Structure formats: structure tokens, C-alpha cells
Amino acid sequence: EVQLVESGGGLVQAGGSLRLSCVVSGFSFDDYAIGWFRQAPGMEREGVSCISEADDSSRHYADSVRGRFTISSDYAKNTVYLQMNSLKPEDTANYFCARLPRFGSRCYVLQLDDTDYRGKGTLVTVSS
């Protein structure tokens, strides 16, 4: 069974940091990319970052987080991380990870389809 489970969210002051974790099971990192997405109440879903370890560890970031967020993975732990630094109130959202196709452009353009497996998310709240 394919599963993705997020953790690490919480309340943090602006300028602070959090590290989110996404533990995956039921499939191999070699066959898929893993993306992080976020959605705030009343807002559209936004792609945050994506990693494809099988493709020379290629990483992609939304312009809104580039330079502040870092995506990484640990094969041994079946885990993808999202290190978030210099957090801003506008980063407040529910963050979830999703399994994306390794091939094609969806990891590069941070595109999520309704049929992609995803976790329930972890809430990040950044106070001003």
C-alpha cells in the first residue's frame, strides 16, 4: 500500500525555521519523484519543491521559497525532508507531500494531479 505521512509542522515566529518530514512506503524512491505542496485556507494549492533522487538528485523550487527552503532525502529512512528557513507569515499553510512521476515535467513545474498519492499534511503557522 502506498503511503506518505508528514510531520514536523507547528507554530513558529517569523524568521524562524522548521523541518518537515515525509515518510513514504509502498514504493521506491528510484521510480518516482516526491513533491511538497501547500494550501492555505481560501487559497489555491501551490507547489513548493520537488526532488527526484534517481535523476542526479534534481531539485526544483517555487520562486516564493527559493533560497529559503531546501529539499533533501534519506534513502535509508525512506524520508524526504523540507528544511524551511527565514519563514514568513505568508508561508502559513497545510504542507503535504505527494508522489509524482519520475519522468516528464511535473516535478520540474511542481504540478499535482488529482490521482497522485499524497499525505494528509502537517500544519505550519508563522506568526508575525
C-alpha positions as CSV (number, residue, x, y, z in Angstrom):
1,E,0.0,0.0,0.0
2,V,1.3,3.4,-1.0
3,Q,1.5,5.8,2.0
4,L,3.0,9.2,2.6
5,V,3.0,10.6,6.1
6,E,4.1,14.1,7.0
7,S,5.3,15.5,10.3
8,G,7.2,18.5,11.7
9,G,4.7,21.3,11.4
10,G,4.0,23.7,14.2
11,L,3.9,27.3,15.3
12,V,6.9,29.5,14.7
13,Q,7.7,33.2,14.7
14,A,8.6,35.0,11.5
15,G,12.3,34.5,10.7
16,G,12.3,31.1,12.4
17,S,12.8,27.6,10.9
18,L,11.1,24.2,10.7
19,R,12.0,20.9,9.2
20,L,9.2,18.9,7.7
21,S,9.5,15.1,7.1
22,C,7.6,12.9,4.7
23,V,8.0,9.2,5.3
24,V,7.0,7.1,2.3
25,S,6.2,3.4,2.0
26,G,4.9,1.0,-0.7
27,F,7.1,2.3,-3.5
28,S,10.8,3.1,-4.3
29,F,12.4,6.5,-4.5
30,D,14.1,5.2,-7.7
31,D,10.8,5.0,-9.5
32,Y,9.2,8.3,-8.5
33,A,9.8,12.0,-7.6
34,I,8.5,13.4,-4.4
35,G,7.0,16.9,-4.2
36,W,6.0,19.2,-1.4
37,F,2.8,21.3,-1.8
38,R,0.9,23.7,0.4
39,Q,-2.5,25.1,0.7
40,A,-3.7,27.9,3.0
41,P,-7.4,28.4,3.8
42,G,-9.2,30.1,1.0
43,M,-6.1,30.0,-1.2
44,E,-5.2,27.9,-4.2
45,R,-2.8,25.0,-3.8
46,E,0.8,25.9,-4.5
47,G,3.7,23.7,-5.5
48,V,6.7,24.3,-3.1
49,S,9.5,21.9,-4.1
50,C,10.3,18.6,-5.7
51,I,13.1,16.1,-5.7
52,S,14.0,13.2,-8.0
53,E,16.8,11.3,-6.5
54,A,17.1,8.9,-9.4
55,D,17.8,11.8,-11.7
56,D,21.0,13.1,-10.2
57,S,19.1,14.4,-7.2
58,S,17.5,17.1,-9.2
59,R,15.7,19.6,-7.1
60,H,13.1,22.3,-8.0
61,Y,11.7,25.1,-6.1
62,A,8.9,27.6,-6.4
63,D,10.1,31.2,-6.7
64,S,8.4,32.1,-3.5
65,V,10.6,29.8,-1.4
66,R,13.9,29.5,-3.4
67,G,16.9,30.4,-1.3
68,R,14.9,29.8,1.9
69,F,13.7,26.2,1.6
70,T,15.8,23.1,1.0
71,I,14.5,19.7,-0.1
72,S,16.5,16.5,0.6
73,S,16.0,12.8,1.1
74,D,17.3,9.9,3.0
75,Y,17.1,6.6,1.2
76,A,17.8,4.5,4.3
77,K,14.9,6.2,6.1
78,N,12.5,6.4,3.2
79,T,12.1,10.0,4.1
80,V,12.0,13.3,2.2
81,Y,12.7,16.5,4.2
82,L,11.8,20.1,3.6
83,Q,14.0,22.5,5.6
84,M,12.3,25.8,5.9
85,N,14.3,28.8,7.0
86,S,13.5,32.5,7.2
87,L,9.8,31.7,7.5
88,K,7.3,34.4,6.7
89,P,3.6,34.8,7.7
90,E,2.7,34.1,4.1
91,D,4.2,30.6,4.4
92,T,1.4,29.6,6.8
93,A,-0.4,26.7,5.2
94,N,-1.0,22.9,5.4
95,Y,2.0,21.3,3.8
96,F,1.7,17.9,2.2
97,C,3.9,15.6,0.2
98,A,2.9,13.7,-2.9
99,R,4.3,11.1,-5.2
100,L,4.9,12.4,-8.7
101,P,6.1,10.7,-11.9
102,R,9.8,10.5,-12.2
103,F,9.7,11.2,-16.0
104,G,8.1,14.1,-17.6
105,S,7.9,17.7,-16.4
106,R,5.6,17.5,-13.5
107,C,8.3,17.5,-10.9
108,Y,10.0,20.5,-12.6
109,V,6.8,22.5,-12.9
110,L,5.5,21.3,-9.5
111,Q,2.3,20.1,-10.9
112,L,0.0,17.9,-8.9
113,D,-2.8,15.8,-10.4
114,D,-5.9,14.6,-8.6
115,T,-4.8,11.0,-9.0
116,D,-1.4,11.4,-7.3
117,Y,-0.9,9.7,-4.0
118,R,-0.4,12.3,-1.2
119,G,-0.4,12.6,2.6
120,K,-2.8,14.4,4.7
121,G,-0.3,17.2,5.5
122,T,1.1,19.0,8.5
123,L,0.1,22.5,9.5
124,V,2.7,25.3,9.6
125,T,1.7,28.5,11.2
126,V,4.1,31.5,11.1
127,S,3.3,34.4,13.4
128,S,4.3,38.0,12.7
